[in-house]
Amino acid sequence: MKIKLTKSADLTASVESYVEKKLAPLAKFVKHFEKTGEAEVWIEIARTSKHHRKGEVFRAAVNLKLPKKMLRAETYEKDVRTAVDRARDMMRLEIEKYKTRFLAAKQRVLAKKR
């Protein structure tokens, strides 16, 4: 699974490696859907405003393309690492929901063929 990071905020190398480390485990959830062996995850990290210093100023948006569906998770937090963690957790839930629907549809198709 490839992870592509888009950033509009100044991020240190440690934050970038943190993002890679936290999103890499999502690969085990989507390996069932990978047909070509490569899934791509796009994550965008940005500041919501340049002049505010307090409140939810960091935004993390994660996009994942799966068969017939694009999954998205977006969070706003005070800390960039917390935003990444919450976005990862939300994406995991989205993948689980999609996987449940995908497998149920597959079972219906197989049942009709019998």
C-alpha positions in Angstrom: 0.0 0.0 0.0 1.4 3.4 -1.0 0.9 6.4 1.3 1.0 9.8 -0.3 1.3 12.8 2.0 0.1 16.2 1.0 0.9 19.0 3.4 0.1 22.6 3.5 1.5 23.1 7.0 5.2 23.0 7.9 5.8 19.5 9.2 8.9 18.1 10.6 10.5 14.9 9.5 9.4 13.2 12.7 5.8 14.1 12.0 6.0 12.7 8.5 7.5 9.5 9.7 4.8 9.3 12.4 2.1 9.6 9.7 3.8 6.8 7.7 4.0 4.6 10.8 0.4 5.1 11.9 -1.2 4.6 8.5 0.9 1.6 7.4 -1.2 -0.9 9.5 -4.3 -0.1 7.4 -2.7 -2.2 4.7 -3.7 -5.4 6.4 -7.4 -4.3 6.3 -7.4 -3.6 2.5 -5.2 -6.4 1.2 -8.3 -8.4 0.5 -9.5 -5.7 -2.0 -6.2 -5.1 -3.7 -6.3 -6.6 -7.2 -3.0 -5.3 -8.5 -1.1 -5.4 -5.2 -1.0 -1.7 -4.7 -3.5 0.4 -2.8 -3.0 4.1 -2.4 -3.9 6.2 0.6 -3.8 10.0 0.3 -3.5 12.0 3.5 -3.6 15.7 3.6 -2.5 17.6 6.7 -3.2 21.3 6.9 -3.7 24.1 9.3 -7.2 25.5 9.3 -6.0 29.1 9.7 -2.6 30.7 9.7 -3.3 33.2 12.5 -5.1 31.1 15.1 -3.0 29.4 17.7 -5.7 27.8 19.9 -8.5 25.4 19.3 -8.8 22.8 16.5 -6.3 24.2 14.1 -4.9 21.0 12.4 -6.9 19.1 9.9 -6.1 15.5 8.7 -8.0 14.1 5.8 -7.5 10.5 4.6 -8.8 9.2 1.3 -8.7 5.5 0.3 -9.9 4.2 -3.1 -11.4 0.7 -3.0 -13.4 -1.2 -5.6 -16.5 0.9 -6.5 -16.0 3.2 -3.5 -13.8 6.1 -2.2 -13.5 6.1 1.6 -12.8 9.4 3.4 -12.1 10.3 7.0 -11.5 13.9 8.2 -10.7 15.3 11.6 -9.9 18.6 13.2 -7.7 18.6 16.3 -5.4 20.8 18.4 -2.4 18.6 17.8 -1.3 17.2 14.4 -0.5 13.8 15.9 -3.9 13.5 17.5 -5.6 14.5 14.2 -3.7 11.7 12.4 -4.6 9.2 15.1 -8.3 10.1 15.0 -8.3 10.1 11.2 -6.7 6.6 11.2 -9.3 5.3 13.6 -12.1 6.7 11.6 -10.7 5.2 8.4 -10.4 1.8 10.0 -14.1 2.0 10.9 -15.0 3.0 7.4 -13.0 0.1 6.0 -14.7 -2.3 8.3 -18.2 -1.0 7.3 -17.2 -1.3 3.6 -15.8 -4.8 4.1 -19.0 -6.0 5.8 -21.2 -4.6 2.9 -18.8 -5.9 0.3 -18.7 -9.5 1.7 -22.5 -9.5 2.2 -23.0 -8.5 -1.5 -20.6 -11.1 -2.6 -22.5 -13.8 -0.6 -25.8 -12.7 -2.3 -24.2 -13.0 -5.7 -22.9 -16.5 -4.9 -26.3 -17.5 -3.5 -28.1 -16.4 -6.7 -25.7 -18.5 -8.9 -26.6 -21.7 -7.0 
